[in-house]
Amino acid sequence: FYDFPAAHWQHIRTSNPIESTFATVRLRTAKTRGCVARHTILSMVYKLGQSAQKKWRRLRGFKLLAEVIRGVRFKDGERVEPVKEGELTRVVNI
């Protein structure tokens, strides 16, 4: 949790967007169970996901995602850089 940027913490802690999206999908698929073909139900789930996506908020600190993917280290929400001094290596907060 603390190894990610501080701007991402709120999004990491909550699972509400996932739960609300799947609740809608679960409700619709339960109501139509046995009445439709597999292809039809997959299309319906896809459309429900698209409509739910319109209500999602943009990730705070989304510009930091590239750094997270590249493997930049974070400590307590702050980016850290390794600094080499001779043969010793230590981590410094930026």
N, C-alpha and C positions, 0 to 999 in steps of 0.2 A: 504494500500500500504506500509506504513512504518512499519507495524506490521509483515513484512516478512524479511528474510535475505537480505542484500544489494545485494548479488550475484544474487538473483532472480528478482530484480527490472526490468532489461531490458526485461526479458521474460514476466513479468506481463503487462508492458506498451504496448507491441505490440500484435496485433491480426493478423499479416500478415500470419503466417503459417496456421492458421485456414481459413482465407479468400482465400488463394491460393489453398488449398486443395479442399475446397467446390466449387471454381470456376471451377476446372477441372471436378469434379463430376457433377456439374450442366450442363456444356457444353456437356458431354458425354450422360447424361440421356435425355437432350433436343433433341439431334440428333437421339436417338433411341426410342423416345416416340411412343407408339402404335405398335411398331414392335416386341416387346419381351414380354415374360411372367414375372411375378413378381419375380420368383425365379432367372431368368436370370439376371434381372436388379440388384438384391441384390448381386449376385456373381460379377457382373461387378463393382459395387460401392466398394465392399470389395477389389477387386484387385487394383482398382485405389488408394484406401487408403494405401494399402501395398506399392505400387510403390512410392507414395508421402512420406511415412515414411522413405524410404532409404535416402532421401535428407535432413532430419531434423537434426539439430545440437543437441548435448547433452546439457541438462540443466546445466547452470553454477551453481555451488554450489549444485549439485544433492545429495551430501552426507548430506546436511542439511535437506533434505526432511523428513527423519525419525524424526528429532526434531520437525519440523512443524506439522507432523501428531500426535506426542505425546503431543503436546500442549505447547511446550516451548515458552515462550513469547519473542518477539523481539520488540525493540523500536529504531526507526531511523536506522534500519538495524543491530543493535547490539543485541546480546543475553543478556537478563537480568535475574537475579536470585533474588527471594524474600529472604530477610534477616530478621530474627526475632530478635528483641531486646526487651526483656521483653514481654510486651503485644503489642508493636507497631510493625508493619510490614512495611518495606519500600522496594523499588525496587532499585537494584544496577546494573549498567552496568558492564559487564565482559570484 
